[in-house]
Structure formats: C-alpha cells, structure tokens
C-alpha cells in the first residue's frame, strides 16, 4: 500500500505551535528517533523523561522483533498476555478502534511517560508527542486544535475542566504530519481517558472522513462512527472551513 506524503505547513515542520504553552509550568523537550516529546510540568523533568521515553520505546521495539507483523498491521491484532503493558494497551486500543496497534504508539508513549512522571513526584504534567497529548492537571485548561492550512487552525480550542483529567487528547490529520492516514480531514481531535485509545480512534475517524465524497459527508460519517467507539468521550472534526463535534466537547474561540 503506497504511503502518500502531504506537504507539511511550515508551522508544523518547525513545531511553532509549541510556543502556545501554559505559563507557570516548566517546559522540557525529549527527542528519540520519531518520538518527539514536549513536556510541561511543575518540575524540570528532562532527564527523567528521556530515560522513560527510551525505556518504553525499547519495549515496543523489542516486541516488534518478536512479532514483526505488529509494525505494519493496518487492522487489529490478537491480544498477547505476555506483552509489556504499553504494548497490551496499544493492542487493546487498536482492537477497539478497528485499526492497527501502531496507530496508538504516540499516544501510548505520551501517557506512559506522563504517568511515570507523576509517580516520580510531579503534581501536574502535560506530555505532547507530535500532536497527541496526555494531561493530568490540577486545574482546567484549553487545548488549541492545529489543523494545517485550514482557516480554523489554532482558532478553535477545546476547553477541558480539571474534573475530566487525567485525559488524552489526540489529533490525526490527512494533510499534516508524517503519520499514515487515508483520510483528508485537516484535523480529527479525540478525547478519551486512554491516550492510546484517543490516538487510535483519531486515526480511524480520520480514515472515515476519507471514505466520503465531500467534506460535509466526511464530517458527518466520522461523527457517527465516533459514537460507536467505546471509551471515546468527545470528537472534533475540521475539514477546510467546516467543523463538527460530538460528545463531551466544549469548543471555544481563540484569539
């Protein structure tokens, strides 16, 4: 199956969206191959985060060596009781969302790093991994939606109360980024308690947009399918100048 690369907007290539951060928290950055983390926490955590990201990446890479079909699979694989916990979660997320387990990899790493940082003494943390975010905060916040060339990009945000956290907010795009997508949505943002599931579901719903002939039809189809994926709390879909949402989502206009 041929992989088609979309032209990346300059703001994505340089990740300038990362300048839109929460004041009062400490930013740390960790990059290991295609794992690219921006962490905001109440502590400086770069060394811890690098160690943790490397640990979880190695678990996934070693599992791929034992089960080579894990990497290229575009549909769910059977569970494996002997797999590391992060791999089990990816397998489960892929099964629920009806996609391959690697569709959940960025969200899974973000969540596992975030949870481990909380266990090491952080009181609040946000871990972003290429647009997929794990949040565990003591107060509410707003997450901006980056949607490439859409005029709605960074103009719309999702307001998240503290009562919803910990929470995963993951975004898939058929026009931005390097991840495999067969959709054409500028952004599909998914909210779920499991960040791995949010990531996998975003991929599935982005693909659903691509099965329709118009943007309106694609948004409608994705929102309908979203309501059938257990564990998804809310979804926002952006195609060009069109936007649709379903579930527990409070949209706000950004300046």
N, C-alpha and C positions, 0 to 999 in steps of 0.2 A: 504494500500500500504506500503510495507516494506521499511524502510529507511536503506540504506547501507552506512556504515561509511568507508571512505577511511583512510588509515594510514596517519597521518599528518607529513610532513617533520619537523625536529626539528626547522628549521628557521622560520616556521610558528607558531609552538606551542609557541616559545619564542618571536615571532614577531621581530626577529633581523633585518628584513628589515626596521624597523623604524629608524635604525641608519643611513640610507641613506637619509639625510634630507637637506633642503635648509639652508645654513648658512646665518646669518643675521636676521633670524626670531626667535621668542620665542616659544618654544615647551610647550604645556600643554597637560595633559592626564586626561581623564574622563572615568570611567567605572561604568555603572549601569546595572546589570544583563548582558544580551548579547550585550548591546550597549557598544562598546569599542572604544573611540574616541582618536585620536592623532591629535591635532590642532597645526598648525603653523600660527602665526600672528605677526603683528608688536607690539602687546601689550601682556601682561600677562593676560590670559582670563579664567583661571581655574574655578574661582567661577562663572562667568557668564555662561560658557559652561556647568557646572554641572546643574545649575538652568534651562537652556534652554533644555538640553537633558532630564531632568526629566519631564519638562513640556510637551514636545512632546511625550515622552513615555507614560505618563499618558493619554493623549488624545487618543492615539491608544489603550491602554489597556481598557479604559472605553468604547470605541466604540466596541471593541470585546465583552464586556459584554452585550451590547445591540444587537449585531449582531454576534452571535457565529460562523456562517459559514465563517466569514471574515478570521479567523486564518488558518483553514486547506485547504481553497479553492486552487485548482491547476489550475483553469480556471477563466476567468474574472467574476466579479460580477457586478450587475447593479449599476449605479450611485446613489448617495444619496445627495440631495441638502442640507440636514440638517447636514451632517457630518462636522467635523472640516476640515480646509483647507488641512492639511497634509494628512488626510485620503482621501479626494477628489482626491488629486494628486496621491496617491497610487492606487486608484480605476481606475483613468484615465490611468495611466502607465500600469497597468495590462491589461486593455482593448486593448490598442494599441499594446502591445507586445504579447497578447494572452496567458497570464499566470495569476495566482492568485495574488491578490494585495500585499500579504506579500512578494512576490519576490522583491518588491520595497522598503521594510522597511529601510534597512541600508542606501541606497542612499538618501531616503527622509529625514531621520533624519540628515544625514551629511549636506544636502543642507539647511534645515531649521535652523539648528544651525549656519551654516556659514553665511547665510543671516542676521540672527538676530545679530550676532557679528558685521557685517558691519554696521548695523543700530545703534549699540551702540558705534561706534567710531573707529573701526578698518579700516585701509586703504587697507589692503590686508589680505587674510586669505586662508588657506587650511585646510580642515577637512577630515580626513580619518577615515572610520568606517569599519574595517575588510576588507580592500582592496577596498572599494568604496569611491571615493574622490570627494569632491566639491572644486573647485578652483575659486578664484576671486583675481587675481594678477595684479600688475601694470607693470610687465614685463614677458617675456616668460620664460618657464621652461620645463624640461624634466621629464616625469613620467616613472619610470622603471616598467617593467612587471614581476611580480613574478609568476612563472609557476611551482612551486613544484619541482619534480625530473627531469624535462626537462633540457637538457644541455643549453637551451636558456634562462633559468630562470635568471633574473637580468642581462642578457647580451644584451637585446634589450630594448630600450626606445621609447616613443612617444614624439616627440618634439611639444610643444604647444606654439604658439605665443600669445602675450597678446591680440591680436585682437579677439581671439576665446573665451575669458572669459567674464562673468562667464561661467563655463563649468563643466559638470560632467564626470568623468572617472571611470567606474565601471568594476570590473572583477569577472567572475564566473569561477568555476573550478569543474570538476568531480573527481579530485584526491586530492584536498587540501581543508581544512576548514570544518566547521560544517554545512554549508547551504545545503539544499536539492537540489540535482541536479541529473538528469537522464542521463547526458552526460558523456563523457570520455575525454574531452579536458583538457589539463593541464592548459590552460587559454584562456578565451574569454574576451577581453577588448573592451568596447564600449564607444564611445564619443557621448554625447548629451547635449544640452542646459539644459534639465531637468535631474538632477541626479537620480531622481526616475525612469524616463524612461530608462536611461542608465543601471540602476540596473536590472530592469525588462527585458530589451532586452538582457542583458548578460545572464540571466537565460534561456530565450527562446532559444538563439543561442547555448548555451552550451548543451541544450537538443537536438537540431537539430544535433549536432555532434554525439551524441549517437545513432541516428537512422541509421547511415551508418555503413557499414561493415569494412571499412578501414579508417585510419587517413586522407588520401588524399581526399577520398569521403566525409568524415565528414567536413573537412575544406571547401571544395567547396560548400557543401549544406548550411552550416552556412552563408557563404558569400553571397550566392544567396538570402537566406531568409532575411538577413540583409537589403538588398536593397528594401525590401517591407515594412519595418517598418518605418512609418513616424516619422521624428524627429531625427533619428539616423544619426549622421554626419560621423562616421567612426568606423571601427571594425578591430581588430587584433585577429587571432585565432592561438594558438600554441598547437600542438599535438606532443609530443616527440621532434624529431629533425626537424619537419615540421612547417612552419609558412606561413600564408596567411593574406592579408589585403585588405580592400576595403574602398572607401570613402576618406574623407579629413584627411588622416593619413600620417605623415612624420616619418618614423622609423629611429632610429639612433643606432649605435653600442655603447655599454657602456664598460668601462674598468672594 
